[in-house]
Amino acid sequence: MFFRSSFKQAMMYRKQKRRQQSANASKQQHSETVLTANLEHNLDAIRKLLESPNDLVIRQFVVGNGQHACALIFIDGLADKKSVEDTILHNIQLLLPQAGKQVPDSTEQIIKALLDGVVSQAEINKSHTMDDVMLAILSGNTAFLLDGSAEAVVFGTKGWRGRSVEEPVTESVVRGPRDGFTESIRTNTSLIRRRISEPNLRFKSFKLGRRSRKDVFLAYIDGIANPSIIDEAKRRLESIDIDYVPESGTIEQWIEDSFLSPFPQILHTERPDKVAAALTEGRIAILLDGTPFVLILPITLGVLLLSPEDYYERWQIGTLIRFLRYVAAFIALFLPSLYVALVSYQPGLIPSKLAFSIAGSREGVPFPAIVEALMMEITLELLREAGIRLPKPIGQTIGIVGGLVIGEAAVAAGIVSPIMVIVVAITAISSFTLPSYSFAIAIRIIRFGAMLAAGVFGLFGIIMVYIMINIHIANLKSFGVPYSTPFAPFFTSDWKDLLFRAPLMMLRKRPQMLQTDDENRATRGGRKS
């Protein structure tokens, strides 16, 4: 009884604390401090909020015949200092008395002169609250405060250093454009606009993170994308309540349909051509400032096995490569478990000569097939993870040489059989052929479950795992689109671009599963009733 009452008290305390924190956060979020007409008071408030950091630049001077004190505020390193000096500070100082020039005297005239043409900046806005001014400064913009005016003029001067456009690192390009997304969201939007010169291309902006306040863009083509999917994506983005959004993977985990599923329900990519193709199909993209990975939604199981190179080569080549990917996915998922089941429970299903060869190679191995398979698979996963974490030149050496040395040493020591090494190697090679990294990880996770089922129940266990996977995929959705389409529900027209890739002349319709407003690729027009 004592422990039960203590547990109840602890739970009630936690609930009360969470409610108080939520109320305080909501109060802090909705409270806005209005700017005053006193320049020194506003500057003191900014210094107090930021605690006068070393990178805070406050340049004070006077305008209007020396009658009005003013200040420029920006963060060194976030704002383009040269732009601040050349196009803002220099131009504002032209308001000082010059030969034959009328100088505005009132604060309203000075603000109007700035907005009308004194400052040669393309992006100029007005703010009346301290929260807006702080957000602008911390985003790389420059704020202009004038004594006697209760409003601030914000100039767009974002200019921090960033990585140049390079070839994608995680997605190698065989044929196609070799430019990839960067950490700058404006660079990423420009890469998409270079490929889609469509006036209906929309970028709806959001701010995510109570503390980070990062820019997020929801991209789609108006008139093609399904409005219900757009509204659902907006709703889920607006529901994100978190302090800091470090990467687009955080958004992916927050807005996906089922967080319990190992299969990715949102596709991420570094390739602009992949995003542009998805947008023209009627899908939606999510771009986050600070990461080169863009999210694509909704997706299905078939999308995870597609690659842009399928469309850049002739249809026979694209079909062959795509079919090989489906075979590779099956091998990567079930080959070790099939080996365990056949060797341990159903050796009669193996051809006689091959069965004798396997039995001879396993002579002297002290472990059963399931332990042997688990040891080799875990070793392979360790080598793969070590190769990723180590520096690139060393990581490649560890992955290749380590696998060869350990495999050869294990066979020489009689711990594993040579056939097991071959099975693990073929499985690893097959998993490397999958275009989606997240999908390949899901296959690796399920592979261990299939191996355990095969070790306990044999082929019956593999069949049960296969049925469970199909049941799960049939019940899974990505933003309302069934994950198993066009397999089930069955869409005949979408099969032209699924297991095989039909000639481009035959791909005249957008995916029927997306229920797009404009179903025709080649000609304009809405969906036929």
C-alpha positions in Angstrom: 0.0 0.0 0.0 2.8 2.4 0.8 4.5 1.8 -2.5 1.2 2.2 -4.4 0.4 5.5 -2.7 4.0 6.8 -3.3 3.7 5.8 -6.9 0.4 7.6 -7.3 1.8 10.7 -5.6 4.8 10.7 -7.9 2.6 10.4 -11.0 0.4 13.2 -9.8 3.4 15.4 -9.1 4.8 14.7 -12.6 1.4 15.5 -14.3 1.2 18.7 -12.3 4.7 19.6 -13.2 4.1 18.9 -16.9 1.0 21.1 -16.9 2.9 23.9 -15.2 5.7 23.7 -17.7 3.3 23.6 -20.6 1.5 26.7 -19.2 4.8 28.5 -18.7 5.9 27.7 -22.2 2.6 28.8 -23.7 2.7 32.0 -21.6 6.3 32.6 -22.7 5.4 31.9 -26.4 2.4 34.3 -26.5 3.9 37.1 -24.4 5.3 39.8 -26.7 7.2 42.9 -25.5 6.3 46.0 -27.5 9.1 48.3 -28.5 9.3 51.7 -26.9 10.2 55.1 -28.4 13.3 55.2 -26.2 16.4 54.0 -28.0 18.5 53.3 -25.0 15.7 51.4 -23.3 15.4 49.1 -26.4 19.1 48.6 -26.6 19.4 47.8 -22.9 16.6 45.2 -23.4 18.5 43.6 -26.3 21.7 43.5 -24.3 19.9 42.0 -21.3 18.2 39.3 -23.3 21.4 38.2 -25.0 23.7 39.1 -22.0 25.9 41.2 -24.2 27.7 38.5 -26.2 31.0 39.2 -28.1 29.4 38.7 -31.5 26.6 41.2 -30.9 27.3 44.4 -32.9 25.5 47.6 -32.0 26.5 50.6 -34.2 25.1 53.8 -32.8 25.2 57.1 -34.8 22.9 60.1 -35.4 20.8 61.2 -38.4 18.6 64.1 -39.4 21.0 67.0 -38.8 22.3 65.3 -35.7 18.9 65.4 -34.0 18.0 61.7 -33.9 20.1 59.0 -32.4 19.8 55.6 -34.0 21.5 52.1 -34.0 22.1 49.2 -36.2 22.1 45.8 -34.5 23.2 42.5 -36.0 25.2 39.3 -35.0 28.7 39.1 -36.5 29.0 35.8 -38.4 25.3 35.5 -39.1 24.9 38.8 -41.0 26.8 39.8 -44.1 29.0 42.5 -42.6 30.0 43.9 -46.0 26.4 44.2 -47.0 25.6 46.0 -43.7 28.4 48.5 -44.2 28.0 49.2 -48.0 24.2 49.1 -48.6 22.8 50.1 -45.2 25.2 52.1 -43.0 26.7 54.0 -45.8 23.4 54.8 -47.4 21.8 55.8 -44.1 24.6 58.2 -43.4 23.6 60.0 -46.6 20.8 61.5 -44.5 23.4 63.6 -42.8 23.5 67.2 -44.2 25.0 67.4 -47.6 25.2 70.2 -50.2 21.8 71.1 -51.5 20.0 68.1 -50.1 16.8 68.3 -48.0 17.3 66.2 -44.8 14.2 64.8 -43.1 13.7 66.0 -39.6 10.9 63.8 -38.0 11.2 60.1 -37.2 8.3 59.3 -39.5 10.1 61.1 -42.4 13.3 59.2 -41.7 11.6 55.8 -41.6 9.7 56.7 -44.8 13.0 57.7 -46.5 14.6 54.4 -45.5 11.7 52.4 -46.9 11.4 54.5 -50.1 14.9 54.3 -51.4 17.7 55.3 -49.1 18.8 51.8 -48.3 19.5 49.6 -51.3 18.2 46.3 -49.9 15.7 44.0 -51.5 14.2 42.7 -48.3 12.9 45.3 -45.8 10.3 44.8 -43.2 8.9 46.7 -40.1 8.6 45.2 -36.7 6.8 46.5 -33.5 7.7 43.8 -30.9 10.9 42.8 -29.3 10.3 39.2 -30.1 10.2 39.9 -33.8 13.4 42.0 -33.6 15.3 39.3 -31.6 14.2 36.6 -34.1 15.3 38.7 -37.0 18.7 39.4 -35.4 19.3 35.8 -34.5 18.3 34.7 -38.0 21.1 36.9 -39.6 19.1 40.0 -40.3 20.0 43.6 -39.3 17.6 45.8 -37.2 17.5 49.6 -37.4 16.2 51.4 -34.3 15.5 55.1 -34.2 15.1 57.2 -31.0 11.6 58.5 -30.8 10.1 55.7 -32.9 8.4 52.6 -31.5 9.1 50.4 -34.5 12.1 48.8 -36.0 13.2 48.4 -39.6 14.6 45.0 -40.4 16.9 44.5 -43.4 17.5 41.1 -44.9 21.3 40.6 -44.5 21.7 36.8 -44.0 25.2 35.9 -45.1 26.8 33.2 -43.0 29.4 30.9 -44.6 28.1 27.7 -46.0 29.2 24.6 -48.0 29.2 25.0 -51.7 27.0 22.8 -54.0 28.7 19.5 -54.4 27.9 15.9 -55.5 25.7 14.1 -53.0 27.7 12.0 -50.5 25.2 9.4 -49.5 23.7 8.8 -53.0 26.3 8.1 -55.7 25.3 9.4 -59.2 25.9 7.0 -62.1 24.2 9.2 -64.7 22.5 12.5 -64.1 23.1 15.9 -62.5 25.9 15.9 -59.9 24.7 18.8 -57.8 23.4 18.0 -54.3 21.5 19.9 -51.6 23.5 21.9 -49.0 22.8 23.1 -45.5 21.3 26.4 -46.8 17.6 26.3 -47.4 17.7 29.1 -49.9 20.3 27.3 -52.0 18.1 24.2 -51.9 15.0 26.1 -53.0 17.0 27.6 -55.9 18.2 24.1 -57.0 14.6 23.0 -57.2 13.4 26.1 -59.0 16.2 25.6 -61.6 14.6 22.3 -62.5 10.9 23.4 -62.2 10.2 26.7 -63.9 6.6 26.5 -62.8 4.7 29.5 -61.4 2.5 27.1 -59.4 5.5 25.7 -57.4 4.7 26.7 -53.8 7.0 27.0 -50.8 5.0 27.4 -47.6 7.1 28.5 -44.7 7.0 27.4 -41.1 9.0 28.0 -37.9 9.8 24.9 -35.9 11.4 24.7 -32.5 10.6 26.8 -29.5 14.2 27.6 -29.0 15.7 27.0 -32.5 13.0 28.7 -34.6 14.3 27.0 -37.7 12.9 27.7 -41.2 10.9 24.8 -42.7 9.4 24.9 -46.2 6.6 22.7 -47.5 7.1 22.4 -51.2 4.4 21.2 -53.7 3.0 22.1 -57.1 -0.4 23.7 -56.8 -2.8 22.1 -59.3 -1.0 18.7 -59.2 -0.6 17.7 -55.6 -3.7 16.3 -53.7 -5.1 19.1 -51.5 -6.0 16.7 -48.7 -2.4 15.4 -48.5 -1.1 19.1 -48.4 -3.5 19.9 -45.6 -2.5 16.9 -43.6 1.2 17.7 -44.1 0.6 21.2 -42.8 -1.4 20.0 -39.9 1.3 17.6 -38.8 4.0 20.2 -39.2 2.1 22.7 -37.1 1.6 20.0 -34.4 5.4 19.6 -33.8 6.1 21.0 -30.3 9.8 20.6 -29.5 12.6 22.9 -28.4 15.2 22.1 -31.0 14.9 20.7 -34.5 18.5 19.5 -35.4 17.8 17.6 -38.6 15.0 16.6 -41.0 15.0 13.1 -39.4 13.4 14.7 -36.3 10.6 16.0 -38.5 10.3 12.6 -40.1 9.9 10.8 -36.8 7.4 13.3 -35.6 5.0 13.3 -38.5 5.2 9.7 -39.8 2.1 7.6 -39.5 3.5 4.7 -37.4 6.6 5.2 -35.2 6.5 1.4 -34.4 7.1 0.3 -37.9 10.7 -0.4 -39.0 9.8 0.6 -42.6 10.4 4.3 -43.5 7.2 6.1 -44.4 9.0 9.2 -45.6 11.9 9.2 -48.1 14.9 11.4 -47.5 17.3 12.4 -50.3 20.2 14.8 -51.1 19.4 14.8 -54.9 17.5 17.8 -56.3 16.5 15.8 -59.4 14.9 13.2 -57.2 12.8 15.9 -55.4 11.9 17.7 -58.6 10.7 14.4 -60.1 8.6 13.7 -57.0 7.0 17.1 -57.1 6.0 16.7 -60.7 4.4 13.4 -59.8 2.2 15.0 -57.2 4.2 14.4 -54.1 5.3 16.9 -51.4 8.8 17.8 -50.2 9.8 19.2 -46.8 13.0 21.3 -46.6 14.7 22.2 -43.3 17.3 24.9 -42.9 20.6 23.5 -41.7 20.5 20.0 -43.4 21.0 18.8 -47.0 18.4 16.0 -46.5 15.0 16.8 -48.0 11.9 14.7 -47.1 9.6 13.3 -49.8 6.0 12.2 -49.0 3.8 10.2 -49.4 5.8 7.1 -50.4 5.0 3.4 -50.9 7.1 0.2 -50.8 7.7 0.4 -54.5 9.2 4.0 -54.3 11.9 2.7 -52.0 13.3 0.5 -54.8 13.3 3.2 -57.5 16.3 5.3 -58.5 16.5 8.4 -60.8 19.0 6.4 -63.1 16.1 4.1 -64.0 14.6 6.9 -66.1 17.9 8.3 -67.5 18.8 4.9 -69.2 16.8 3.1 -71.8 13.8 1.2 -70.6 15.3 -2.2 -71.0 18.3 -1.3 -68.8 16.0 0.4 -66.2 13.8 -2.7 -66.1 16.6 -5.1 -65.6 18.3 -3.1 -62.8 14.9 -2.6 -61.1 14.2 -6.3 -61.2 17.6 -7.0 -59.7 16.8 -4.7 -56.8 13.7 -6.7 -56.0 15.6 -9.9 -56.1 18.4 -8.3 -53.9 15.8 -7.2 -51.4 14.5 -10.7 -51.0 18.0 -12.1 -50.8 19.1 -9.6 -48.2 16.0 -10.4 -46.1 15.7 -14.2 -46.3 19.0 -15.8 -47.5 20.6 -16.4 -44.1 17.3 -17.7 -42.6 16.8 -20.0 -45.6 20.3 -21.4 -45.0 19.6 -21.9 -41.3 16.2 -23.6 -42.0 17.4 -25.9 -44.7 20.6 -27.0 -42.9 19.0 -27.5 -39.5 15.5 -28.8 -40.3 14.9 -29.5 -44.0 18.2 -30.8 -45.5 16.1 -33.1 -47.8 15.1 -30.1 -49.8 18.7 -29.4 -50.8 20.1 -31.2 -53.9 22.2 -34.2 -52.9 25.5 -33.1 -54.2 25.1 -29.6 -52.6 23.9 -31.2 -49.3 27.0 -33.4 -49.2 29.2 -30.4 -50.0 27.6 -28.3 -47.2 27.9 -31.2 -44.7 31.5 -31.6 -45.6 32.3 -27.9 -45.1 30.5 -27.9 -41.7 32.4 -30.9 -40.4 34.2 -29.9 -37.3 32.1 -26.7 -36.8 31.2 -26.7 -33.1 28.1 -24.5 -33.3 24.6 -25.1 -34.8 23.7 -23.2 -38.0 21.7 -20.5 -36.2 24.6 -19.6 -33.8 27.0 -19.6 -36.8 24.7 -17.3 -38.8 24.1 -14.9 -35.9 27.9 -14.7 -35.2 28.7 -13.8 -38.8 25.9 -11.4 -39.2 26.7 -9.5 -36.0 30.3 -9.4 -37.0 29.4 -7.9 -40.3 27.2 -5.3 -38.7 30.0 -4.3 -36.4 32.4 -4.0 -39.3 29.8 -1.9 -41.2 29.2 0.4 -38.3 33.0 0.8 -37.6 33.6 1.7 -41.2 31.0 4.5 -41.0 32.4 6.0 -37.8 36.1 5.9 -38.7 37.6 8.5 -41.1 36.7 7.8 -44.7 40.1 6.4 -45.9 40.5 4.1 -42.9 36.8 3.1 -42.8 36.9 1.7 -46.3 40.0 -0.3 -45.4 38.5 -1.7 -42.2 35.3 -2.7 -44.0 37.0 -4.6 -46.8 40.2 -5.9 -45.2 38.5 -6.6 -41.8 35.8 -8.7 -43.4 38.3 -10.7 -45.4 40.7 -11.3 -42.5 38.0 -12.2 -40.0 36.1 -14.4 -42.4 39.3 -16.3 -43.4 40.4 -16.6 -39.8 37.1 -17.9 -38.7 37.1 -20.5 -41.4 40.7 -21.5 -40.6 39.9 -21.8 -36.9 36.9 -24.1 -37.7 34.4 -21.7 -36.0 32.2 -21.2 -39.1 31.9 -23.0 -42.4 33.0 -21.6 -45.8 29.4 -21.8 -47.1 28.3 -19.5 -44.2 30.9 -16.9 -45.2 29.6 -17.0 -48.8 26.0 -16.6 -47.6 26.8 -13.6 -45.4 28.8 -12.0 -48.3 26.0 -12.4 -50.8 23.6 -11.0 -48.2 25.8 -7.9 -47.6 26.2 -7.3 -51.3 22.5 -7.5 -51.9 21.7 -5.0 -49.1 24.2 -2.6 -50.7 22.1 -2.5 -53.9 19.1 -1.0 -52.2 18.8 2.7 -53.1 17.2 3.8 -49.8 19.5 3.7 -46.7 16.5 3.6 -44.3 14.9 0.8 -46.1 18.2 -1.2 -46.1 18.4 -0.8 -42.3 14.8 -2.0 -42.0 15.7 -5.1 -44.0 18.7 -5.7 -41.7 16.5 -5.5 -38.6 13.9 -7.9 -39.9 16.6 -10.3 -41.1 17.6 -11.1 -37.5 14.0 -11.9 -36.7 13.7 -14.1 -39.7 16.9 -15.9 -38.7 15.6 -16.6 -35.1 12.3 -17.8 -36.5 14.1 -20.2 -38.9 16.3 -21.4 -36.1 13.3 -22.4 -34.0 10.6 -23.4 -36.5 12.5 -23.9 -39.8 10.8 -23.1 -43.1 7.5 -22.7 -41.2 9.0 -19.9 -39.2 10.2 -18.1 -42.4 6.7 -18.4 -43.9 5.2 -17.0 -40.7 7.6 -14.0 -40.8 6.8 -13.4 -44.5 3.0 -13.4 -43.7 3.5 -11.0 -40.8 5.5 -8.6 -43.0 2.8 -8.6 -45.6 0.1 -8.1 -43.0 2.1 -5.2 -41.5 2.7 -3.6 -44.9 -1.0 -4.0 -45.9 -2.0 -2.1 -42.8 0.7 0.6 -43.0 0.0 4.0 -44.6 2.0 7.1 -45.6 -0.2 10.2 -45.2 -3.3 8.3 -46.0 -1.8 6.4 -49.0 -1.6 2.6 -48.4 2.0 1.5 -48.2 1.4 -1.6 -50.4 -0.1 0.3 -53.4 -0.2 -0.4 -56.3 0.1 -4.1 -55.3 -3.0 -3.7 -53.0 -5.1 -1.7 -53.6 -4.4 -2.7 -57.2 -3.9 0.1 -59.7 -3.3 -1.2 -63.2 -1.8 2.0 -64.7 0.8 2.3 -61.9 2.2 -1.2 -62.7 3.9 0.4 -65.8 6.4 2.0 -63.4 6.7 -0.7 -60.7 8.4 -4.0 -61.2 9.5 -2.9 -64.7 9.9 0.5 -66.2 7.8 1.0 -69.3 9.1 3.3 -72.1 8.7 7.0 -71.3 6.2 7.4 -74.1 3.8 5.1 -72.2 4.2 6.9 -68.9 1.6 9.5 -69.7 -0.3 9.4 -66.4 0.8 10.4 -62.9 0.6 7.7 -60.1 -3.1 7.0 -59.7 -2.5 6.1 -56.0 -1.8 9.8 -55.2 -5.1 11.0 -56.6 -3.6 14.1 -58.1 -5.6 17.1 -59.4 -3.9 16.8 -62.8 -3.4 13.1 -63.7 -1.8 13.8 -67.1 2.0 14.1 -67.4 2.1 15.2 -71.1 -1.0 17.4 -71.3 -2.7 19.8 -69.0 -6.1 19.0 -67.6 -7.8 17.8 -64.5 -8.9 14.3 -63.5 -11.6 12.9 -65.7 -14.8 12.0 -63.9 
